[in-house]
Amino acid sequence: MAYQLREHAGRHYAIQLHYALPDDSWAVELSEAQPRPGPVPEALDEVSCIPGKAFLVAFVPDEDPALEPTVHIHGHDDQVIPYEIMRWFMEVTTGEAERCRATSVEKDSEATG
C-alpha cells in the first residue's frame, strides 16, 4: 500500500490509499503517522514514519461514476484535524474520485465503441 506523509505544526500525518474490495471502492485513509519500529533501512533514508490507525476514511467507488465518495470518521477520541491537513486529505480524495470517473468513462466508451 502506497502512502504519503506530511508534517504540520510538529505532528506527522499519513494518507494511505488501497482498494477496499468489500466496498468496491478505493479507500483514502488519513491517520497520524507513527514512528517506524526498529532501524530505518538505508533504502528508505528519511522515511522514519508509517501510517497509524486511520481516523478518517473516504471511500471512492470506481465501478459506478454516479456514486459519490463518502467519508467515514473512526475513533472514540476527539481528533483535531488541522485545516491544512484536511485540505490535503480532500485534495487526494478529489483526485482519486476524478481518476476513477475518468477510468469508468474510458471503459464505457471502449465497450460501446
PyMOL commands that place a pseudoatom at each C-alpha (Angstrom):
pseudoatom trace, name=CA, resn=MET, resi=1, chain=A, elem=C, hetatm=0, pos=[0.000, 0.000, 0.000]
pseudoatom trace, name=CA, resn=ALA, resi=2, chain=A, elem=C, hetatm=0, pos=[1.341, 3.340, -1.009]
pseudoatom trace, name=CA, resn=TYR, resi=3, chain=A, elem=C, hetatm=0, pos=[1.252, 6.246, 1.386]
pseudoatom trace, name=CA, resn=GLN, resi=4, chain=A, elem=C, hetatm=0, pos=[2.180, 9.911, 1.602]
pseudoatom trace, name=CA, resn=LEU, resi=5, chain=A, elem=C, hetatm=0, pos=[3.486, 11.745, 4.651]
pseudoatom trace, name=CA, resn=ARG, resi=6, chain=A, elem=C, hetatm=0, pos=[3.088, 15.377, 5.655]
pseudoatom trace, name=CA, resn=GLU, resi=7, chain=A, elem=C, hetatm=0, pos=[4.275, 17.303, 8.707]
pseudoatom trace, name=CA, resn=HIS, resi=8, chain=A, elem=C, hetatm=0, pos=[2.183, 20.094, 10.205]
pseudoatom trace, name=CA, resn=ALA, resi=9, chain=A, elem=C, hetatm=0, pos=[2.920, 22.005, 13.415]
pseudoatom trace, name=CA, resn=GLY, resi=10, chain=A, elem=C, hetatm=0, pos=[5.339, 19.342, 14.624]
pseudoatom trace, name=CA, resn=ARG, resi=11, chain=A, elem=C, hetatm=0, pos=[2.977, 16.392, 14.022]
pseudoatom trace, name=CA, resn=HIS, resi=12, chain=A, elem=C, hetatm=0, pos=[3.192, 13.897, 11.188]
pseudoatom trace, name=CA, resn=TYR, resi=13, chain=A, elem=C, hetatm=0, pos=[0.183, 12.709, 9.206]
pseudoatom trace, name=CA, resn=ALA, resi=14, chain=A, elem=C, hetatm=0, pos=[-0.184, 9.967, 6.612]
pseudoatom trace, name=CA, resn=ILE, resi=15, chain=A, elem=C, hetatm=0, pos=[-2.560, 9.318, 3.756]
pseudoatom trace, name=CA, resn=GLN, resi=16, chain=A, elem=C, hetatm=0, pos=[-2.727, 5.725, 2.633]
pseudoatom trace, name=CA, resn=LEU, resi=17, chain=A, elem=C, hetatm=0, pos=[-4.551, 4.566, -0.491]
pseudoatom trace, name=CA, resn=HIS, resi=18, chain=A, elem=C, hetatm=0, pos=[-5.743, 0.999, -1.067]
pseudoatom trace, name=CA, resn=TYR, resi=19, chain=A, elem=C, hetatm=0, pos=[-8.579, -0.902, -2.700]
pseudoatom trace, name=CA, resn=ALA, resi=20, chain=A, elem=C, hetatm=0, pos=[-11.383, -1.915, -0.332]
pseudoatom trace, name=CA, resn=LEU, resi=21, chain=A, elem=C, hetatm=0, pos=[-12.788, -4.984, -2.083]
pseudoatom trace, name=CA, resn=PRO, resi=22, chain=A, elem=C, hetatm=0, pos=[-15.906, -5.406, 0.099]
pseudoatom trace, name=CA, resn=ASP, resi=23, chain=A, elem=C, hetatm=0, pos=[-16.917, -1.814, -0.737]
pseudoatom trace, name=CA, resn=ASP, resi=24, chain=A, elem=C, hetatm=0, pos=[-15.865, -1.932, -4.434]
pseudoatom trace, name=CA, resn=SER, resi=25, chain=A, elem=C, hetatm=0, pos=[-14.122, 1.352, -3.725]
pseudoatom trace, name=CA, resn=TRP, resi=26, chain=A, elem=C, hetatm=0, pos=[-10.737, 2.932, -3.298]
pseudoatom trace, name=CA, resn=ALA, resi=27, chain=A, elem=C, hetatm=0, pos=[-10.117, 3.853, 0.322]
pseudoatom trace, name=CA, resn=VAL, resi=28, chain=A, elem=C, hetatm=0, pos=[-8.230, 7.048, 1.149]
pseudoatom trace, name=CA, resn=GLU, resi=29, chain=A, elem=C, hetatm=0, pos=[-7.206, 6.851, 4.812]
pseudoatom trace, name=CA, resn=LEU, resi=30, chain=A, elem=C, hetatm=0, pos=[-5.941, 9.708, 6.972]
pseudoatom trace, name=CA, resn=SER, resi=31, chain=A, elem=C, hetatm=0, pos=[-4.012, 8.923, 10.141]
pseudoatom trace, name=CA, resn=GLU, resi=32, chain=A, elem=C, hetatm=0, pos=[-1.433, 10.387, 12.423]
pseudoatom trace, name=CA, resn=ALA, resi=33, chain=A, elem=C, hetatm=0, pos=[1.869, 8.851, 11.353]
pseudoatom trace, name=CA, resn=GLN, resi=34, chain=A, elem=C, hetatm=0, pos=[3.714, 6.636, 13.818]
pseudoatom trace, name=CA, resn=PRO, resi=35, chain=A, elem=C, hetatm=0, pos=[7.471, 6.130, 14.185]
pseudoatom trace, name=CA, resn=ARG, resi=36, chain=A, elem=C, hetatm=0, pos=[8.723, 3.197, 12.128]
pseudoatom trace, name=CA, resn=PRO, resi=37, chain=A, elem=C, hetatm=0, pos=[9.611, 0.368, 14.522]
pseudoatom trace, name=CA, resn=GLY, resi=38, chain=A, elem=C, hetatm=0, pos=[13.249, -0.676, 14.544]
pseudoatom trace, name=CA, resn=PRO, resi=39, chain=A, elem=C, hetatm=0, pos=[16.047, 0.805, 12.459]
pseudoatom trace, name=CA, resn=VAL, resi=40, chain=A, elem=C, hetatm=0, pos=[15.151, 2.583, 9.215]
pseudoatom trace, name=CA, resn=PRO, resi=41, chain=A, elem=C, hetatm=0, pos=[16.505, 0.653, 6.204]
pseudoatom trace, name=CA, resn=GLU, resi=42, chain=A, elem=C, hetatm=0, pos=[19.123, 2.591, 4.225]
pseudoatom trace, name=CA, resn=ALA, resi=43, chain=A, elem=C, hetatm=0, pos=[16.973, 2.423, 1.096]
pseudoatom trace, name=CA, resn=LEU, resi=44, chain=A, elem=C, hetatm=0, pos=[14.296, 4.427, 2.909]
pseudoatom trace, name=CA, resn=ASP, resi=45, chain=A, elem=C, hetatm=0, pos=[16.657, 7.187, 4.139]
pseudoatom trace, name=CA, resn=GLU, resi=46, chain=A, elem=C, hetatm=0, pos=[14.243, 9.759, 5.503]
pseudoatom trace, name=CA, resn=VAL, resi=47, chain=A, elem=C, hetatm=0, pos=[11.094, 7.654, 5.827]
pseudoatom trace, name=CA, resn=SER, resi=48, chain=A, elem=C, hetatm=0, pos=[11.051, 7.223, 9.575]
pseudoatom trace, name=CA, resn=CYS, resi=49, chain=A, elem=C, hetatm=0, pos=[7.243, 7.234, 9.910]
pseudoatom trace, name=CA, resn=ILE, resi=50, chain=A, elem=C, hetatm=0, pos=[4.490, 4.923, 8.749]
pseudoatom trace, name=CA, resn=PRO, resi=51, chain=A, elem=C, hetatm=0, pos=[0.692, 5.329, 8.744]
pseudoatom trace, name=CA, resn=GLY, resi=52, chain=A, elem=C, hetatm=0, pos=[-1.064, 4.795, 12.058]
pseudoatom trace, name=CA, resn=LYS, resi=53, chain=A, elem=C, hetatm=0, pos=[-4.657, 3.777, 12.676]
pseudoatom trace, name=CA, resn=ALA, resi=54, chain=A, elem=C, hetatm=0, pos=[-6.960, 5.665, 10.283]
pseudoatom trace, name=CA, resn=PHE, resi=55, chain=A, elem=C, hetatm=0, pos=[-9.318, 8.188, 11.850]
pseudoatom trace, name=CA, resn=LEU, resi=56, chain=A, elem=C, hetatm=0, pos=[-10.820, 9.448, 8.592]
pseudoatom trace, name=CA, resn=VAL, resi=57, chain=A, elem=C, hetatm=0, pos=[-11.555, 7.241, 5.566]
pseudoatom trace, name=CA, resn=ALA, resi=58, chain=A, elem=C, hetatm=0, pos=[-13.029, 8.291, 2.230]
pseudoatom trace, name=CA, resn=PHE, resi=59, chain=A, elem=C, hetatm=0, pos=[-14.453, 5.528, 0.047]
pseudoatom trace, name=CA, resn=VAL, resi=60, chain=A, elem=C, hetatm=0, pos=[-14.342, 6.354, -3.664]
pseudoatom trace, name=CA, resn=PRO, resi=61, chain=A, elem=C, hetatm=0, pos=[-16.488, 3.976, -5.778]
pseudoatom trace, name=CA, resn=ASP, resi=62, chain=A, elem=C, hetatm=0, pos=[-14.797, 3.002, -9.024]
pseudoatom trace, name=CA, resn=GLU, resi=63, chain=A, elem=C, hetatm=0, pos=[-17.472, 0.879, -10.707]
pseudoatom trace, name=CA, resn=ASP, resi=64, chain=A, elem=C, hetatm=0, pos=[-20.307, 3.403, -10.945]
pseudoatom trace, name=CA, resn=PRO, resi=65, chain=A, elem=C, hetatm=0, pos=[-19.433, 7.051, -11.689]
pseudoatom trace, name=CA, resn=ALA, resi=66, chain=A, elem=C, hetatm=0, pos=[-22.880, 8.118, -10.443]
pseudoatom trace, name=CA, resn=LEU, resi=67, chain=A, elem=C, hetatm=0, pos=[-21.985, 7.060, -6.881]
pseudoatom trace, name=CA, resn=GLU, resi=68, chain=A, elem=C, hetatm=0, pos=[-20.356, 9.776, -4.799]
pseudoatom trace, name=CA, resn=PRO, resi=69, chain=A, elem=C, hetatm=0, pos=[-17.471, 9.283, -2.402]
pseudoatom trace, name=CA, resn=THR, resi=70, chain=A, elem=C, hetatm=0, pos=[-18.365, 9.009, 1.270]
pseudoatom trace, name=CA, resn=VAL, resi=71, chain=A, elem=C, hetatm=0, pos=[-16.269, 9.971, 4.289]
pseudoatom trace, name=CA, resn=HIS, resi=72, chain=A, elem=C, hetatm=0, pos=[-16.296, 7.885, 7.457]
pseudoatom trace, name=CA, resn=ILE, resi=73, chain=A, elem=C, hetatm=0, pos=[-15.000, 9.081, 10.819]
pseudoatom trace, name=CA, resn=HIS, resi=74, chain=A, elem=C, hetatm=0, pos=[-13.363, 6.470, 13.071]
pseudoatom trace, name=CA, resn=GLY, resi=75, chain=A, elem=C, hetatm=0, pos=[-12.263, 6.629, 16.673]
pseudoatom trace, name=CA, resn=HIS, resi=76, chain=A, elem=C, hetatm=0, pos=[-13.586, 7.451, 20.094]
pseudoatom trace, name=CA, resn=ASP, resi=77, chain=A, elem=C, hetatm=0, pos=[-11.304, 10.348, 20.959]
pseudoatom trace, name=CA, resn=ASP, resi=78, chain=A, elem=C, hetatm=0, pos=[-11.799, 13.924, 19.923]
pseudoatom trace, name=CA, resn=GLN, resi=79, chain=A, elem=C, hetatm=0, pos=[-9.414, 14.028, 16.994]
pseudoatom trace, name=CA, resn=VAL, resi=80, chain=A, elem=C, hetatm=0, pos=[-8.425, 17.538, 15.935]
pseudoatom trace, name=CA, resn=ILE, resi=81, chain=A, elem=C, hetatm=0, pos=[-7.560, 17.749, 12.247]
pseudoatom trace, name=CA, resn=PRO, resi=82, chain=A, elem=C, hetatm=0, pos=[-5.687, 20.890, 11.214]
pseudoatom trace, name=CA, resn=TYR, resi=83, chain=A, elem=C, hetatm=0, pos=[-7.277, 22.739, 8.310]
pseudoatom trace, name=CA, resn=GLU, resi=84, chain=A, elem=C, hetatm=0, pos=[-4.259, 22.270, 6.005]
pseudoatom trace, name=CA, resn=ILE, resi=85, chain=A, elem=C, hetatm=0, pos=[-4.244, 18.514, 6.677]
pseudoatom trace, name=CA, resn=MET, resi=86, chain=A, elem=C, hetatm=0, pos=[-7.978, 18.302, 5.976]
pseudoatom trace, name=CA, resn=ARG, resi=87, chain=A, elem=C, hetatm=0, pos=[-7.472, 20.200, 2.700]
pseudoatom trace, name=CA, resn=TRP, resi=88, chain=A, elem=C, hetatm=0, pos=[-4.680, 17.796, 1.757]
pseudoatom trace, name=CA, resn=PHE, resi=89, chain=A, elem=C, hetatm=0, pos=[-6.915, 14.799, 2.521]
pseudoatom trace, name=CA, resn=MET, resi=90, chain=A, elem=C, hetatm=0, pos=[-9.778, 16.251, 0.462]
pseudoatom trace, name=CA, resn=GLU, resi=91, chain=A, elem=C, hetatm=0, pos=[-7.440, 17.086, -2.445]
pseudoatom trace, name=CA, resn=VAL, resi=92, chain=A, elem=C, hetatm=0, pos=[-6.188, 13.485, -2.540]
pseudoatom trace, name=CA, resn=THR, resi=93, chain=A, elem=C, hetatm=0, pos=[-9.779, 12.200, -2.286]
pseudoatom trace, name=CA, resn=THR, resi=94, chain=A, elem=C, hetatm=0, pos=[-10.921, 14.536, -5.074]
pseudoatom trace, name=CA, resn=GLY, resi=95, chain=A, elem=C, hetatm=0, pos=[-8.040, 13.426, -7.279]
pseudoatom trace, name=CA, resn=GLU, resi=96, chain=A, elem=C, hetatm=0, pos=[-8.923, 9.791, -6.695]
pseudoatom trace, name=CA, resn=ALA, resi=97, chain=A, elem=C, hetatm=0, pos=[-12.618, 10.444, -7.492]
pseudoatom trace, name=CA, resn=GLU, resi=98, chain=A, elem=C, hetatm=0, pos=[-11.663, 12.211, -10.734]
pseudoatom trace, name=CA, resn=ARG, resi=99, chain=A, elem=C, hetatm=0, pos=[-9.327, 9.367, -11.691]
pseudoatom trace, name=CA, resn=CYS, resi=100, chain=A, elem=C, hetatm=0, pos=[-11.999, 6.741, -11.029]
pseudoatom trace, name=CA, resn=ARG, resi=101, chain=A, elem=C, hetatm=0, pos=[-14.627, 8.649, -13.011]
pseudoatom trace, name=CA, resn=ALA, resi=102, chain=A, elem=C, hetatm=0, pos=[-12.271, 9.150, -15.948]
pseudoatom trace, name=CA, resn=THR, resi=103, chain=A, elem=C, hetatm=0, pos=[-11.382, 5.449, -15.932]
pseudoatom trace, name=CA, resn=SER, resi=104, chain=A, elem=C, hetatm=0, pos=[-15.069, 4.490, -15.790]
pseudoatom trace, name=CA, resn=VAL, resi=105, chain=A, elem=C, hetatm=0, pos=[-15.921, 6.772, -18.729]
pseudoatom trace, name=CA, resn=GLU, resi=106, chain=A, elem=C, hetatm=0, pos=[-12.973, 5.356, -20.694]
pseudoatom trace, name=CA, resn=LYS, resi=107, chain=A, elem=C, hetatm=0, pos=[-14.150, 1.770, -20.052]
pseudoatom trace, name=CA, resn=ASP, resi=108, chain=A, elem=C, hetatm=0, pos=[-17.700, 2.684, -21.120]
pseudoatom trace, name=CA, resn=SER, resi=109, chain=A, elem=C, hetatm=0, pos=[-16.503, 4.264, -24.373]
pseudoatom trace, name=CA, resn=GLU, resi=110, chain=A, elem=C, hetatm=0, pos=[-14.325, 1.224, -25.137]
pseudoatom trace, name=CA, resn=ALA, resi=111, chain=A, elem=C, hetatm=0, pos=[-17.282, -1.104, -24.508]
pseudoatom trace, name=CA, resn=THR, resi=112, chain=A, elem=C, hetatm=0, pos=[-19.620, 0.858, -26.798]
pseudoatom trace, name=CA, resn=GLY, resi=113, chain=A, elem=C, hetatm=0, pos=[-17.009, 1.904, -29.367]
for i in range(1, 113): cmd.bond("trace and resi %d" % i, "trace and resi %d" % (i + 1))
show_as sticks, trace
zoom trace
